[in-house]
Amino acid sequence: MEKINSKILKEIYKQKPKDAKKYDTGFMLVIGGSKFYSGAPALSALGAYKTGVDMVHIIAPERAANIIASFQPDLATYDLSGERVEEKHLSTLLSLTQGADESAHTKSAVVVGGGMGRSEKTKKVIGEYLTQVTMPTVIDADAIYSLRGKVKEKIQDKNFIITPHSYEFYILTGRKINQKDQKEKIEIVKEEAKKLDLTILLKGGTDIISDGEKVALNEAGSPYMTVGGTGDILAGIAGSLLARGVEPFKAACGAAFINGTAGKKVGEKLGESLMASDILDEIPNILSNN
């Protein structure tokens, strides 16, 4: 078991060559949003840009996609008809995913789940999507609710990171960990990651990351990071690192450290006034100290 520190940044970030080309550090898709929620996919995309990904496309229901496109010119969106992601969108999602992978010559990744809601139709299509997608993927927030039945069996051994908080971990595994001590939590996360043969990043006061063999702890963070949106940024950072070719366990560790360290710095300055978007502004300072 290791405690994550700034050395991980040196392992992930190397000097860019002068002849660097577009997509060398990745092309990421964000799938999420709904009629009610539009901020989550945008925060994931911006978290990815702040940590070096070359391109992000956001795929979201029409209202969310149009709102996101108006945030700032860096955000490119593809709108899906209707108020939420549904079965009729599956072929489009798979086609856009394959297109991104081909454009980036496999330097690509997906972040799925933020703000998409938990309707049965949405859970069904996202579950089916995850069984078919082959790109490295971060499964976050509402998408975790789609991991049920045979879906969990079919996604084993893929380059996926799952990013639950304690209740989502219960939804994923059926195991309640709120009242467990740190040692017990670590063992449970390791056991469940081994069962799934995937990387789990359990978010909390101390983040616990395991791929079923290795375990790492991220102690960087702030109690003020309980506000909405900080997990969306974390998912975007993890997706950014996957897209640049970092393997899932290290990508999860790096994302937890960057997000947590930025949150700690902002929390010290702003306290109760911290908003998720403030973390985005601090990320460049964390990376520049690498």
N, C-alpha and C positions, 0 to 999 in steps of 0.2 A: 504494500500500500504506500502511496506517495502523496505528499502535499504539493499542490501545483504552485509554482512561483513564476517569476518573470523569465526564467530560462526557456520556458515553452515558446515564448515569442521569437527567440533567436532560432529555435528549431523550425518554426513555421515560416518566418519571414526572412527571405534572402534578398540581397541587392538585385533590383530589376536590371536586366541587361539593356544596353542601349538599343538593341534591335528587337525589343519586346513587341509583340503583336497583340492585337485585340483577341480576347478570349484566352490568352496565356494564363491569366489568373481567374478564368471562369465565367460561365454564363449560368445564371440561376433563375429558376422559375419560382414564383410564389403563387400558390393556389389557396384562395380563401375569400373571406368577406361574404356579406349577405346584405339584404335590404337595410338591416339595422346597424351592422358593423362595417365600417370602412377603414378605420384607423389601423387595425392589426396588420393587414397585408402591407400597408405603407411603411409601418415601423420596421417590419421584417426586411423589406427592400432597402430602406435607408441604413439599417444596421449592417446589411451586406455591403453596400457601397462604402460605408465608412471603414470597413475592414478589408477593402481592396478588390472586391469582385469587379470584373470589367463590365458586365451587363446584367440587368435584372428585367424580366418581364413579369407583370402581375396579371394573373387570370382570375377574374372575379365576376359575379353577377353584375348586370348592367348598371344599376344605380351606384354600387360601390366602385366599380371601375371608373365611372365618369367623375365621381368625387375625387378619387385618388389621382386621376390624371390632372386635376386642377391644383393639386398640392404644390408641385414644383416640376420644372421641365425634365428633371432626371428620371421621372417615373413614367414608364411606358406600360400601358394596360391593354388587355384584350377582354372585351366584354362578352359575357354569356347571357343569353336571353333569360328573363325571369328574375325571381327574387332570391333564389338560392341555387347552389350546385345540385343538379339532379341527374338521373340516369341518362337522360337525353344528351347530356354533355360528355359522356364517357369517351366517345370516339374523338371528340375535339381535344379533350385533355390529353389523350394518348398521342394524338397526331402532333400537337404542339410540343409535347415532351420529347418525342422522337426528333422533331425538327431542331429543337434546341441542342440536343445531344450531337446531332450531325453537324450543326453550324459551328459548335465549339470543339469538334473533334474529341469528344468524350470529356472535355474539361467542363463538366456541367453538374448541376444538382437541383433538387427540388425541396422547397419548404411548403408543407401543406398543413392546414388546419385553422389558422388564426381567423377568428370572426365568422367562420362559415356556419355556425349553428349546429344543432344536434337533431334535426328532423330525421325521421327514419329513411326518407328518400336520400338525404345527403349522406348519412352514415353508410347506406348500401352502396352508393356509387363510389365513395371514397375507399371503402373496403375493397371493391372490385379493382379500382385503379391501382391500389397498392400491391395487389397480387400480380399485376401485369407489368408495372414499371420496373425497370432495371437500373435506373440511374441512382446514385447516392441520394438519400432522402432524409429530411428531418420531419418527423411526425410530431406535431405539436397540438396542444389545446384541443379543439373540438374533434380533430382527426383521430385522437386517441380513442374516442368512443366508438370508432369504426373497427377497432381491433378486437373482434369477437369471433367465436366459433372457428371455422376453418380458415378465416383470414389470418389468424395468428400462426397457424401451421404453415400457410403458404408463403409467408414473408420471412421465415427463418433463414438465416445465413445470408441475408441481403446486406448491402452497405447502408444500413439505416441507423439513425439515432432517434430515440424516443425521449421526449423532454417533459415528463409529468411533474406536477406538484403532488403533494401527498394524497389528495383525494383522487386525482387522475391515476395515480399509481394503484390505488384501490380498484378503480374501474378496470385498469389494465390487468391486474393480477389477482384481485379478490382478497388482497392482504392489507389489513389496516396497520399503519406504522406510526400514527400520530403519537401514541403513548410509549413507543419503543425508545430505548436509549440508543446512543450513537452506534455502539458496537453491533447491536441487533439490526439496526437499519442497514448498516454496511453489509452484513451477511445476507440479509433478505434481498437487497438490490443485486448483489452478486449472483445469488441463486436464480433470481428471475431473469437476469440478463443471460445467464447460461442456458436456461430453458428456452428462451426465445432465440438464442444465438445472435443477439443484436447488442448494440450499445444503449444503455439507459443512463440518462442524466437526470437524477432526481433533484429537483430544485428545492432549496430550503435555506435556513440560516447558514448551514454548511452544505454545499452541493456535493452529492455523492455520484461518482461516475464509475461505471463498470461495464466491461464487455463480457463478463462471465468468467474471466481469468484475472485480468488486472483490475485494480481498484485505485481511484484517485479522489482526493478531497480538495475542494476549492473553498477556502475560508474567506476569500475576499468578498465583500458585499456590504450591505447596509440595511438596517431595519426599515429604512424609508423606501426601500425598493419593492414594498408590497403594493405599490400603486399599479394600476392597469397599464399594460404596454411593455413593461420591462422584460417579460417572458417572450414577447413577440420579437424584441430586439435580439435577445439571446438566440432564438431560433434562426433569425436572419444571419447572425454572425456564424453560427454553426454551419449553415448552408453555404455561406461564402467560403469557409475553409474547406468544406467538402468539394466545392466546385474547383478550387485551385489544386486539388489532388491530395489533400491531407486525409489520412485514413480516419475512420469514424471515431475511434477512442481518443486519438490525439486532437481531432477537430472538436469533440465535445469538451475536452479539457481546456483547450485554447479559448473556446467561446465562453466557457464559464469564467475563466480568469479575466478576459477582456471586459466582459459585461460587469462582472462583480467589482473589478478594480475601478472601472469608470463610475459605477454606482456608488462606491465608497467615497471617492473624491467629491462627487456631486453632493452626496448626503452630508459630508462634512461642511460644505458651503451653504447648502440650501435647507437642510433639515426637512421639516414638514412640507416645505414648498416644492420639493422635488417632483418633477414630472418625467415620464419616460423619455420625452424628447430631449431633456437636459442631458441624459446619458449619451445620446448621439453626439452632442457637441464636445463631450469629454473624451470620446474614443481616440481622436487623433493625438491627444496628449499622451495617452497610454502607449500608443504604437510608436510615437516619436522618441520615447524613452528606451526603446528596444536597443 
